[in-house]
Amino acid sequence: MTDTQDERKVAVRLAGVFALRMVGLFLVLPVLADYARHLPGGDSASAVGLALGVYGLTQALLLLPLGWASDRWGRKPIIYFGLVLFVLGGVLAAWAPTVHWLVAARAIQGAGAISSAVTALVADLTAPTFRTRAMAMIGASIGLAFAGSLAVAPWLYGVIGMRGIFLLTAVMGVLALVMVARGVPNPPPPAPTHSASHGEAERRGFAVVLRDSRLLRLDFGVFCLHFVQMAMWVVVPALLVAQAGLPVSAHWQVYAVAVVVALLVMVPLVILAEKRGKIAAVYRGAVLLLVAVQLGFALLAFFPDRSGLWSLGVALTLFFVAFNVLEATQPSWISKVAPPRYKGAALGVYNTLQSLGLFAGGAFGGWVAQHWGRGALFLACALAGVLWYASAQRLSPPAEGIEEANHGIGQ
């Protein structure tokens, strides 16, 4: 067996670990708001939004510390630790008798923030020539996990209920543990480094990426994208019930069609844009589409007579087109724009802002929905998109970013 075959196996298994954990998190997205409203304390939209988004907060707080811990104590022990927290959180969520216990359980799930450790393990076990493909496999696994979860979650909700879904997420965490223990080799020991110089290099790396306006614009973009994603799902399930007459257990029909159509549009669009050097235009166009979709949802929320299954289905399909384009292009931009010596720091900040967006979207979205209504929530999402679009106007295409970054390193 060649080294590339070994690396491909490792990449597929670690992508599977990512997917199992992300499915566990995404499965609850389209149904948790409906379930939480039937628990004691669930009459508060703020509490429901917090239950949706709090895992993003604990994940954001622990992404960097657990990444650093994996440097010191090893990748696999930290991954085991994170997956055990994820399993415990799933079991606690299945038991949770109130919304407040559910918030605590979701916080524990999010605390298993293993993204940095898994990504570092991929880098440890693959050669530089194969590493980009390995990271692409992980990115694809996350996208498929999101799409598949939205499609099957409402059906599962009708069959095994929310408690059954939480227990299923715990089982997925156990499967991921077994996959890491039995299917992933131990990485070679790191080369010895002087702790003071290593710490100084880390601090310098974060200083560099936090001063780079291109990286900051991309970080702001991923925050806005996941803010909108999580805020929407505080109210979208209820909107489908109230204004389209579709029970939650049947929402999979809408999500499945919307996701499949969006993928059929997104994949050739991104490939064509890459080939013709138009990725920046497609990126900004997707942000504008995201704004238009939020304004459309606001219109449907303020004027219910205009809504219905077809209107909401079209709006969701357009949302997934915009979301998938942006989710696919932004990590690529980060990896191309970031100075080569500080890609790890750049991705760490990027992933942290992504998680903070999930938390802020759930918490703020729930608060706005409770005090101002669904239409105001969608207007707030549209405003976030407008600010993002304004920020993206001065964002140079990836090729220019690479050239400038390399120039800066040589100075």
WOUR-V515013 format. One record per pair of residues at least 6 apart in sequence whose ideal C-beta (glycine too) atoms are under 6 Angstrom apart, sorted by the first residue. I is the first residue (numbers start at 0). J is the second residue. D is the distance in whole Angstrom. If there is no record, write none. Layout:
<<I:J:D> <I:J:D>>
This chain:
<<6:125:5> <6:129:5> <9:124:5> <10:133:4> <10:136:5> <12:178:6> <12:182:4> <12:183:6> <13:117:6> <13:121:5> <14:136:4> <14:137:5> <14:140:4> <15:178:6> <16:175:5> <16:178:6> <16:179:6> <17:137:5> <17:140:5> <18:140:4> <18:144:5> <19:171:4> <19:174:6> <19:175:4> <20:175:6> <21:141:5> <21:144:4> <22:144:5> <22:148:5> <23:168:3> <23:171:5> <25:144:6> <25:145:5> <25:148:4> <26:148:5> <26:152:5> <26:164:6> <28:232:5> <29:149:6> <29:152:5> <29:153:6> <29:236:6> <30:152:5> <30:156:4> <31:51:6> <32:47:5> <32:233:6> <32:236:5> <33:236:5> <33:247:5> <34:161:4> <35:41:5> <35:47:5> <35:50:5> <35:98:5> <38:97:6> <38:98:5> <39:97:5> <40:46:6> <40:97:5> <40:98:4> <40:99:6> <41:98:5> <44:365:5> <44:368:4> <44:369:4> <45:365:5> <45:366:5> <45:369:5> <46:98:5> <47:365:5> <48:233:5> <48:361:5> <48:362:5> <48:364:5> <48:365:2> <49:102:5> <49:362:5> <50:101:5> <50:102:5> <50:105:6> <51:229:6> <51:361:4> <52:229:5> <52:357:6> <52:358:4> <52:360:6> <52:361:2> <52:362:5> <53:102:5> <53:105:5> <53:106:5> <54:105:5> <54:108:5> <54:109:3> <55:354:4> <55:357:3> <55:358:4> <56:358:4> <57:106:5> <57:109:4> <57:110:4> <58:109:4> <58:112:4> <58:354:4> <59:351:5> <59:354:4> <59:355:5> <61:110:6> <61:112:4> <62:112:5> <62:115:5> <62:350:6> <62:351:5> <63:347:5> <65:77:6> <65:112:5> <65:116:6> <66:115:3> <68:77:5> <69:77:4> <69:116:4> <69:119:6> <74:116:5> <74:119:6> <74:120:4> <74:186:6> <77:116:5> <78:113:5> <78:116:5> <78:179:6> <81:111:4> <81:113:4> <82:172:5> <82:175:5> <82:176:5> <84:107:6> <84:110:5> <84:111:4> <85:108:5> <85:111:4> <85:172:4> <86:169:5> <86:172:4> <86:173:6> <87:107:6> <88:104:5> <88:107:4> <88:108:3> <89:165:5> <89:168:4> <89:169:3> <90:169:5> <91:104:4> <92:101:6> <92:104:4> <92:165:4> <93:162:4> <93:165:4> <93:166:5> <95:101:4> <95:104:5> <114:350:6> <121:133:5> <123:186:4> <124:186:6> <125:133:5> <138:330:6> <146:258:4> <149:254:4> <150:251:5> <150:254:5> <150:255:4> <150:258:6> <153:247:6> <153:248:6> <153:250:4> <153:251:4> <154:251:5> <155:164:6> <156:248:6> <157:248:3> <204:341:4> <204:344:4> <205:344:5> <207:341:5> <208:214:5> <208:341:6> <208:344:5> <208:345:4> <208:348:6> <213:336:5> <213:400:5> <214:345:6> <216:390:5> <216:394:5> <217:329:6> <217:332:6> <217:333:5> <218:348:6> <218:349:6> <218:352:4> <219:390:5> <220:329:6> <220:387:6> <221:329:6> <221:349:6> <221:352:6> <221:353:5> <222:352:4> <222:356:4> <223:383:5> <223:387:4> <224:325:5> <225:353:5> <225:356:3> <225:357:5> <226:356:4> <226:359:5> <226:360:4> <226:383:6> <227:380:5> <227:383:6> <229:357:5> <229:360:3> <229:361:5> <230:360:4> <230:364:3> <230:380:6> <233:364:4> <233:365:5> <233:368:5> <234:368:5> <234:373:5> <234:376:6> <236:247:6> <239:245:5> <239:250:6> <242:303:5> <242:306:4> <243:307:6> <243:308:4> <243:311:5> <253:312:5> <257:315:4> <257:316:4> <257:319:5> <258:319:6> <260:316:5> <261:316:6> <261:319:3> <261:320:5> <261:323:5> <264:320:5> <265:320:6> <265:323:4> <265:324:5> <269:327:6> <272:278:5> <272:281:4> <279:396:4> <282:328:5> <283:391:5> <285:321:5> <285:324:4> <285:325:5> <286:387:5> <286:388:5> <286:391:6> <288:321:4> <289:321:4> <289:384:5> <290:381:5> <290:384:4> <290:385:6> <292:314:6> <292:317:5> <292:318:5> <293:377:5> <293:380:4> <293:381:4> <294:381:5> <295:314:5> <296:314:6> <296:377:4> <297:374:5> <297:377:4> <297:378:5> <299:306:4> <299:310:6> <300:373:4> <300:374:4> <300:377:6> <301:374:4> <332:397:5> <333:345:6> <333:349:5> <335:397:4> <335:400:6> <335:401:5> <336:400:3> <337:345:4> <338:404:5> <338:408:6> <364:376:6> <367:375:5> <367:376:5> <367:379:5> <368:376:5>>
